[in-house]
Amino acid sequence: MDSSSALLIGDLTGVAVFAASGGSAAVGKRLDLFGVVFVGFVAALGGGILRDLVINQVPPLAFADWRYPATAIVASLAVFWLHPHLDRLRRTVLGLDAAGLGLFTVTSTLKALDAGVPAVGSCLLGMLTGIGGGLVRDLLLNEIPVVLRREIYAVASLLGAIAVASLVRFGWGSVLTFTGAALLVFVVRITALYRHWSAPRPRLGGGATTDSG
């Protein structure tokens, strides 16, 4: 398998996973079929559209390649019909979201590097693409976006993007090592959830902390 095929598979897998995450969250909010598909579609493709516009790939793949919207729609529909068999939807959403975060971070950082974006910019773009799907999903469902909560989310994505850029810089890039970078993001995100790792919050008067941030 050549690098372009591996990148396409990783990208489409990320689309499917984020669509399933968005669809699961929409099912949890008891949206109808159209609502579930719409949230899944936007959650899956929103970050990629931003990435493609930044690297001047116009039109974005979400509109230029039928496989992207088709994957998002099929994954969303699958979640809609199979959700009775998905125990504890919230846990499902978090797991899928962590997997999508890792996949999109890696593929988007690689695409930015291939487009000639410097390493620092590629890492930032990889992170923004990774967190974009979850951000849009939560806003559509009237939730505080995960990236704005105490939980470690964007930091996990940024670590994965830095790992990808470093692998490319030292000539260690391969399907196996890039898969490891995606797993790094997933493991950091899931570990942060279970161990309740969080970013610092501002302190209020009397030593109390705010409930959000």
C-alpha positions in Angstrom: 0.0 0.0 0.0 1.5 3.4 -1.0 1.4 6.5 1.2 -1.4 8.2 -0.7 -3.7 5.1 -0.4 -2.9 4.9 3.3 -3.6 8.6 3.8 -7.0 8.2 2.0 -7.9 5.2 4.1 -7.0 7.0 7.3 -8.9 10.1 6.3 -12.1 8.1 5.4 -11.8 6.1 8.6 -11.6 9.4 10.5 -14.7 10.6 8.6 -16.6 7.4 9.5 -15.6 7.6 13.2 -16.5 11.2 13.6 -19.8 10.7 11.8 -20.6 7.9 14.2 -19.6 10.1 17.1 -21.8 12.9 15.9 -24.7 10.6 15.1 -24.5 8.9 18.5 -24.6 12.3 20.2 -27.5 13.3 18.1 -29.4 10.1 19.0 -28.7 10.8 22.6 -30.5 14.2 22.1 -33.4 12.3 20.4 -33.1 14.0 17.0 -34.9 12.6 14.1 -33.3 10.8 11.1 -32.4 13.9 9.3 -31.0 15.5 12.4 -28.8 12.5 13.2 -27.4 12.4 9.6 -26.9 16.2 9.5 -25.0 16.3 12.8 -22.9 13.3 11.8 -22.2 14.8 8.4 -21.1 18.1 9.7 -19.1 16.6 12.6 -17.3 14.3 10.2 -16.5 16.9 7.4 -16.3 20.3 9.2 -12.7 19.9 10.2 -11.6 18.6 6.9 -13.2 21.5 5.0 -11.3 23.9 7.2 -8.1 22.1 6.5 -8.6 22.0 2.7 -9.4 25.7 2.5 -6.3 26.6 4.5 -4.0 24.5 2.3 -5.8 25.9 -0.8 -7.3 22.6 -1.9 -10.4 23.9 -3.6 -13.1 22.6 -3.8 -12.6 20.7 -0.4 -12.6 17.0 -0.6 -15.9 16.9 1.2 -17.4 18.3 -2.0 -15.0 17.1 -4.7 -14.8 13.4 -3.7 -18.1 11.5 -3.3 -16.5 9.0 -1.0 -16.2 11.5 1.8 -19.9 12.6 2.1 -21.0 9.0 1.3 -18.9 7.6 4.2 -20.3 10.2 6.6 -23.9 9.6 5.6 -23.6 5.8 5.8 -21.9 5.9 9.2 -24.6 8.3 10.5 -27.4 6.1 9.2 -25.7 3.0 10.7 -25.7 4.6 14.1 -29.3 5.7 13.8 -30.5 2.2 13.0 -28.1 0.3 15.4 -28.2 2.6 18.4 -30.4 0.3 20.5 -27.4 -2.1 20.5 -24.9 0.6 21.6 -24.8 0.4 25.3 -24.1 3.6 27.2 -24.2 6.1 24.3 -22.1 8.6 26.1 -19.2 6.2 26.5 -19.6 5.3 22.8 -19.4 8.9 21.8 -16.3 9.5 23.9 -14.5 6.5 22.5 -15.4 7.3 18.9 -14.5 10.9 19.4 -11.0 10.0 20.7 -10.4 7.7 17.8 -11.5 10.3 15.3 -9.3 12.9 17.0 -6.3 10.7 16.5 -7.0 9.8 12.9 -7.8 13.4 11.8 -4.8 14.9 13.6 -2.4 12.5 11.8 -3.9 12.7 8.3 -4.4 16.5 8.5 -0.9 17.2 9.7 0.5 15.0 6.9 -1.6 16.8 4.3 -0.5 20.2 5.6 3.2 19.1 5.4 2.7 17.7 1.9 1.2 21.1 0.9 4.3 22.9 2.0 3.0 24.3 5.3 5.9 24.8 7.8 6.0 22.3 10.6 4.6 24.6 13.3 1.7 25.6 11.1 1.1 22.0 10.1 0.9 21.0 13.7 -1.6 23.7 14.5 -3.7 22.8 11.4 -3.6 19.2 12.4 -4.9 20.1 15.8 -7.6 22.4 14.5 -8.8 19.8 12.1 -8.9 17.2 14.8 -10.9 19.2 17.3 -13.1 20.8 14.6 -15.5 17.9 14.3 -16.2 17.6 18.0 -16.5 21.4 18.3 -19.2 21.7 15.6 -21.0 18.6 16.9 -21.3 20.0 20.4 -22.3 23.5 19.2 -25.1 22.0 17.1 -26.3 20.0 20.1 -26.2 23.0 22.4 -23.4 21.5 24.5 -20.3 23.3 25.8 -17.6 22.1 23.4 -15.3 19.5 24.8 -12.3 21.5 23.8 -13.5 24.4 26.1 -14.0 22.2 29.1 -11.4 21.2 31.7 -10.7 17.9 30.0 -7.4 17.3 28.1 -8.5 17.3 24.4 -6.7 19.8 22.2 -3.4 19.1 24.0 -3.7 15.4 23.1 -4.3 16.4 19.4 -1.3 18.7 19.5 1.0 16.0 20.9 0.0 13.7 18.1 0.6 16.5 15.5 4.1 17.2 16.9 4.8 13.4 16.8 3.9 13.3 13.1 6.0 16.4 12.2 8.9 14.9 14.1 8.6 11.6 12.4 8.6 13.3 9.0 11.5 15.6 10.0 13.8 12.6 10.9 12.7 10.4 8.1 10.9 7.8 10.2 7.5 8.3 8.6 5.6 5.1 7.7 2.1 3.7 8.0 3.2 1.9 11.2 4.7 5.0 12.9 1.9 7.3 11.9 -0.6 4.7 13.2 1.4 4.9 16.5 1.0 8.7 16.5 -2.8 8.3 16.1 -2.8 5.8 19.0 -0.8 8.2 21.1 -3.6 10.8 20.7 -6.3 8.2 21.5 -4.4 6.9 24.6 -3.7 10.3 26.0 -7.4 11.4 25.5 -8.9 8.2 27.0 -6.4 8.2 29.9 -7.2 11.9 30.6 -10.9 11.0 30.8 -10.5 8.0 33.1 -7.9 9.7 35.4 -9.7 13.1 35.3 -6.7 15.0 34.0 -7.6 18.6 33.4 -6.1 21.9 32.4 -5.8 24.6 35.1 -8.8 26.7 35.8 -8.9 30.3 37.0 -9.3 30.8 40.7 -12.1 32.9 42.2 -11.9 34.9 45.4 -11.4 32.8 48.5 -9.5 30.1 46.6 -12.5 28.7 44.8 -12.3 27.7 41.1 -14.8 28.3 38.4 -17.0 25.5 37.1 -16.1 26.0 33.5 -13.1 26.8 31.4 
